[in-house]
Amino acid sequence: MFKRLQPDAGERVTLFIDGKPCTAHVNDSVAAALLASGLDHCRTTAVSGTARGPYCMMGVCFDCLVTIDGAGNAQACLVRVRDGMHIEIQHGKRELGR
């Protein structure tokens, strides 16, 4: 599904996707890192539970919403990875913080 054009290029960071360690390139977006790790979705929908993955990769469609370091509804395509980042797949709707 997703293949890097230059698989060994650049410095790497370690991040955690649903608690599992994963490596990514320093300049990857979170969405690119998810796809490169083999995941095909970032969230599931609130009504039907359908899996949704990154689509536009430029912040327009909102299909790549994830929880990053405890903050929900982050657009994975607009956030760059950083070492030690914790990413969680969102399941259903995300409650608003109070």
Secondary structure by P-SEA (a helix, b strand, c coil): ccccccccccbbbbbbcccbbbbbcccccaaaaaaaacccccbbbccccccccccccccccccccccccccccccccccccccbbbbbbbcccccccc
